Amino acid sequence: MKRISRILLIPTIILLHGCSVYKVATQAGPADLSGIAVGTSRQIVISQLGAPKMIDTDANGHKQDIFEFQSGMHQATKVRAVLYLAADVFTLTAAELILWPLEMTLLESATCTGIATYDGKLKVESWMVTNKKNSAQNC
């Protein structure tokens, strides 16, 4: 019985070791939306957020870009990776059973949707950002 436990424990330790630490280390920071406001040119919006997911026209016939982007936590919160690593070492990676699902659900980056409507000169006329899915993170 002890031998079977050891045989199962070693692969578990190898597979689970550091998953939450890796997730914290690779998480995106908050999206930089500071340069986007009414009057900003379309080129600047696209250079900051990338290519729009969809291009449409609104009811008034104005061009509209719909962007989808990730917005994570402030980079200073990555210090929690040190605590996760300590928990992994102290519990022989058993902490991963709690920490990794926590990172994958509550502490995951928010998927945000930004809708930019442009005037005739392709300057932002209105700008709206929302969370695409329910998330603890704000866009």
C-alpha positions in Angstrom: 0.0 0.0 0.0 2.8 2.4 0.9 4.5 1.6 -2.4 1.4 2.4 -4.4 1.0 5.7 -2.5 4.6 6.7 -3.3 4.2 5.7 -7.0 1.1 7.9 -7.2 2.6 10.8 -5.2 5.7 11.3 -7.3 3.9 11.9 -10.7 1.4 14.1 -8.9 4.2 16.3 -7.4 5.9 16.5 -10.8 2.7 17.4 -12.7 1.3 19.9 -10.3 4.5 21.7 -9.2 4.4 25.3 -10.0 1.2 25.6 -12.1 -0.2 28.5 -10.1 3.2 30.2 -9.9 3.5 30.0 -13.7 0.0 31.3 -14.2 0.8 34.3 -12.0 4.1 35.0 -13.7 2.6 35.0 -17.2 -0.6 36.9 -16.4 -1.1 40.0 -18.5 -1.1 43.4 -16.7 -3.9 45.8 -16.9 -4.9 47.1 -20.4 -3.5 50.5 -21.1 -6.5 52.5 -22.2 -5.2 55.9 -21.2 -4.7 57.2 -24.7 -8.2 56.3 -25.9 -10.8 59.0 -25.5 -13.2 61.1 -27.6 -11.2 62.7 -30.4 -8.5 60.0 -30.6 -7.8 58.8 -34.2 -8.7 55.3 -35.3 -5.1 54.5 -36.1 -4.0 55.2 -32.5 -6.9 53.0 -31.1 -5.8 50.2 -33.4 -2.2 50.6 -32.5 -3.0 50.3 -28.8 -5.6 47.5 -28.9 -4.6 45.6 -32.1 -6.9 44.8 -35.0 -10.6 45.0 -34.2 -12.5 41.8 -33.8 -15.4 43.2 -35.8 -16.0 46.3 -37.9 -19.6 47.5 -38.2 -21.7 50.6 -38.7 -24.1 52.0 -36.0 -27.7 53.1 -36.6 -26.5 56.6 -37.7 -24.1 55.1 -40.3 -20.9 55.8 -38.4 -18.1 53.3 -38.5 -17.7 51.2 -35.4 -14.9 48.9 -34.3 -15.3 46.2 -31.7 -12.2 45.2 -29.9 -11.6 42.2 -27.5 -8.6 42.3 -25.2 -7.3 41.0 -21.9 -6.9 43.1 -18.8 -5.2 41.6 -15.8 -4.2 42.7 -12.3 -1.6 45.4 -11.5 1.9 44.0 -11.9 2.7 44.4 -8.2 0.2 41.6 -7.4 2.6 39.2 -8.9 4.3 39.1 -5.6 1.7 36.4 -4.7 3.9 34.0 -6.8 6.4 34.0 -3.9 3.7 32.9 -1.5 2.5 30.2 -3.9 6.0 28.9 -4.3 6.4 28.7 -0.5 3.1 26.9 -0.2 4.1 24.5 -2.9 7.4 23.7 -1.1 5.8 23.5 2.4 2.9 21.2 1.3 4.8 19.2 -1.4 2.6 20.8 -4.1 -0.7 19.9 -2.4 -1.4 23.6 -2.2 -1.8 23.5 -6.0 -5.1 21.7 -5.6 -6.5 25.0 -4.2 -4.2 27.7 -5.7 -4.3 26.7 -9.4 -8.1 26.6 -9.6 -8.2 29.9 -7.8 -5.9 31.4 -10.4 -7.9 29.9 -13.2 -11.3 31.3 -12.0 -11.2 34.3 -9.6 -7.8 35.8 -10.4 -7.8 35.2 -14.2 -7.5 38.2 -16.5 -10.8 39.8 -17.6 -11.8 39.5 -21.2 -13.0 42.9 -22.1 -14.9 44.3 -25.1 -14.3 47.9 -26.3 -16.6 49.6 -28.7 -15.3 52.7 -30.6 -17.7 54.7 -32.7 -16.0 57.1 -35.1 -17.1 60.4 -36.8 -16.6 61.2 -40.5 -12.9 62.0 -39.9 -12.4 58.7 -38.2 -11.9 60.2 -34.7 -13.5 58.5 -31.7 -17.0 59.9 -31.2 -17.9 57.5 -28.4 -15.9 54.8 -26.4 -17.3 52.1 -24.2 -15.6 49.3 -22.4 -17.3 46.3 -20.7 -16.4 42.9 -19.2 -17.2 40.2 -21.7 -17.8 37.6 -19.0 -18.4 37.7 -15.3 -15.0 38.3 -13.7 -13.6 39.7 -10.5 -11.3 41.8 -12.7 -12.3 45.2 -14.1 -11.5 46.4 -17.5 
